[in-house]
Structure formats: C-alpha cells, structure tokens
Amino acid sequence: MHPSRRAFLAGTGLLPLAVPLLGSAASPAQAEAAGLLSRPIPSTGERIPVLGIGTSRRYEVEPTPDKVAPLREAVRRFVALGGSVIDTAPSYGTAEDVLGLILPQDGLREKVFLCSKVGTPGREAGLAEIERSFKRLNTQTIDLVAVHNLIDTATNLATLRDLKAAKRIRYAGVTVWRDSQFADLEAVMKRETLDFIQVNYALDDRLAAQRILPLAAERGMAVMVNVPFGRDRLFKAVQGRELPPWTAEFDCASWPQFFLKYVLGHEAVTCPIPGMAKVAYVEDNLGAARGRMPDAAQRARMEAFVDAL
C-alpha cells in the first residue's frame, strides 16, 4: 500500500495563510492547523489556499434539502480543512442557487473566497446577470467575478471595474476552457490589467504552459486552473494501476493528488479548482495542497509516465 495521506500532514516547506481575506477567508489559524499551502494573488499580495472547489456539473442539482445535503457536507468539510476558494457561474445550471442555500449557514460565507462569472454581452445585460448572481448566491459581495469565455470582454471588464470601485466585488478577471481560445486570451492578457485568469491545464493538456502561464507570471496575474483532471481522461488512463513509489518524493498518496500536484508544480499556478461534491473527494484532493510539490525533473517524469500510458 502506498503511504497514507496522514503521513504527509506535517510535510515540509509549508506556507500557512498569513493574511485574512477581508470578510471572506478561512482564518489563518485554521489554515495553519490544516497545513494547507497558499499562494499570493499578485495584484494585492493576499494569499489564498492552493486548491479550490469547482461547481460545474456536480453542483447543478435540484435545490431541495435532500439534493443539497451532501454538497453542504462537502463544503463544510472543505472549509473545516482550511479551504476557501469556491468557483461557480450563472451558466452552471442551479449551482449558484445551491451555493446560496449552503453558504449562509454555519458562518461559511465569511470563510469562503467566492468566485463567479459574467457571460452575457452588452453592459446592461451583463450587469443584470451579475445582479442575479448576487441574489442567487445570497451575498452582498463576491470576491472575484470573471468574464466567462472572453464574452464581450471590454464591455464586461468595464462593468467589473465599476463594481470593484463600489466594493461590491474585490477582483476581476477572464476565463477560457479550451486550447483554441489561447490566442485570444493572450491578446487580452497583454492589453488589459487583470487580477485573475482562469485556464484549462492538466497533465495531459499542457499547452497553457508554453505561453499563457509564463505571461500570467510576467503580467502579475493569478491563475485559476479548471479541468485539472483532464475531464476525467487521466483517471481512465491510470485505472487499475498502482501509484509509482517515486511519488512519495513529493508527498503524493493518491492519483488525484498526483494530477493536482503536477498542476501546482508550475509556480505560475495559483489555484486549481477540481469538482468536489463528496466529503471523501474533498479530503483526498486537499492532500495535494500539503507537503512538497514536484520539481522540474519530477514533473518531467510525471509527463513521461502519463504520455507512455
């Protein structure tokens, strides 16, 4: 058996959260006790834990008590273990409504770095969509709102900057989800001042590392990573296989941690956001936010291992 995740809770080189996230973060003491790594948002220096929850598909359930209950338990466990970043969007079905039911309970909203998006063209329509997000999420402030899939980027970014000035949101950014959008994303990143970008990047989908991630580092933009498991392709590729023993060199105890630690091994990455709808997934995935990360040589070995499958 590969060593248990518990063996790595102490880890080495841990960076506990040092700064509270103004009305929205897990407490520094909580994160320190959990041993979660954090990284800074370059535009402010504020630190956030290096792993978040993505709500696409898995949180798109009927907003009834029985359907919401397991998701509430997953979010509670996530926050109890020091997590804070939760990402959603108006286009994710009922996900915003579900979070609007979960977060007001148990003081969760005050401990969560809440992210949503705007994906409607036109100033009035875009602003109306954002206002619906405030209502659906049952919150007065949203920590990050990003322009979804670069839809009417200039118009929507202007709206987001107005909302930042009014202190209704704290950060603004843009998102993409496929490689074919990278040329347009690169142009936006060079033209605009952004707090965050969100991009697809995984062990079997590495194109973002060529130009997008270095540009984000150069431009001082935080990087949120969607589909870090390669839309489940990676899990299918390793099905029935044991973890290689050399993964213990970077405190890895499961395949999900293997895939997440690869993404986090790139220093430009701030926070991957895998879907986590079960407590067991939360507990396992957060193991990737503890202990050592793979260095360049180890990441190359990970790439060769997956490419050979």
Secondary structure, DSSP 4 states (H G I P E B T S, - for coil): -PPPGGGGSS-SS-----S--TTSS--HHHHHHHT--EEE-TTT--EEES--EE-TTTT-S--SHHHHHHHHHHHHHHHHTT--EEE--TTSTTHHHHHHHHTTGGG-GGG-EEEEEE--SSHHHHHHHHHHHHHHHT-S-EEEEEEGGGTTHHHHHHHHHHHHHTTSEEEEEEE--SGGGHHHHHHHHHHS--SEEEEE-BTTB-GGGTTHHHHHHHHT-EEEEE-TTTTTHHHHHHTTPPPPGGGGGGT--SHHHHHHHHHHTSTT--EE--B--SHHHHHHHGGGGSS----HHHHHHHHHHHHT-
